[in-house]
């Protein structure tokens, strides 16, 4: 069984925000602080799909951890803008019951693979 374990991307997920941060570096190094925080939050966020469940961990100082058994998943929704499609990233929403998603993972690479792994 294939597994999927990825961190959100920085540049591919938000190229305009990344360029904006680069442009803000000369302004008292503000862009560097934003890029550092962005990098740390991306590295401290992990979305994993394995044989039985989906796990989503996020947080730098305080952690949030969600687990969903694959048998309880009602639907998986993948959202991609034109820019996201060009760079191969997207937002993954996992629904179990109700109208609000249990997990929303933004900026994830190869989001359609997650949909395939949950079938």
N, C-alpha and C positions, 0 to 999 in steps of 0.2 A: 504494500500500500504506500502510495506517495504521501509525503507530508509537505506542508507549506509553513515556513517560519520566517517571517520578514519584519523588518523595521520600515517605517514610513520613509519615503525619499524626501530630500530637501529641495534640490533644484528642480527635479522633474515634477514634483507635486505642486510647486508654486514658483515658477521661474521669474515672474514679475516681482514677487516679494524678495527673492534672492538677489536680483539685480538692484532693487531698492536698498537692500542692506549694504551691498557693495558700494553703492553711491553715498551712503551715510557714513562710511568709515572715516572720511576726512573731518566730519562734524564731531569733534571731541571723541572719536572712536566709538560713537553710538552704534554704528553698524556692526562693529566687532562684538559688542555685548549682545546684540540681538542675534547675530549668527551663532555665538557660543551657546546662548540659551536654547535656540532652535535646534542646534546639533545635539545638546544634552537631552532635550525632550524627545527627539527622534530616536536616539540610541537607547533611551529608557522606555520605549514603547515597543512591544513585541506582539504580533498577531500570529497565532499558531493554529494550524489545522492538522490533526493527526487522525489516526484510525477511528477513534471513538468520540472525540470532543473537539471543541473550538475554545481556545483560550486567548484572552486579550488582557495584557498588562500595560499599564501606563502610569507615569508619575516620576518626578525627580526627587522631591523631598518627601512627599507622601505618596503611597502606591495605591492604585485601584486595580483589582484583579477580578475578571469575570470568566466563568466557565459555562459552556452550554454543551449538553450532550447532543450529539448529532441526530439522535432519534427524535428529539423534541423540536427540531428546526422546522418551521412552517414554510419560510421562504428566505431566499438570499437575493438582495437587490444590489446591483452594481451601478454606480453613477459615474459618468465620465463626460467632461466637457470636451470640446474640440482639442484644446491644448492638452488635456489629460490623455486623450486618445493618441495624439502625436507622440507623447512621451511614454505611453504604456503604463499609466498609473490610474488610480480611481478611488472612489469611496465605496466601501463595502458595508452594507447594512444587513444585519442578521435579525430576523423576526421569529419569535416563538409563538406568542399569543398576543392578541391585541393589535392596535394600530401603531404603536411606537416600537422602534427597534431596540432589541436588548443590547446589541453591540453596534457601534458606528466607528469604523476605522478609516481615517482619511489619509490620502497620499500613499496608498499601498501599491507596490509594483505587481504587475500581472494579476489584476483583480478577477478576471474571468476564470482563472485556474481555481480560485477558491470556490466559485460556484460549481465547477466540475467536480471538485473533491467532496462536496457536500451531498451530491446526488447518490 
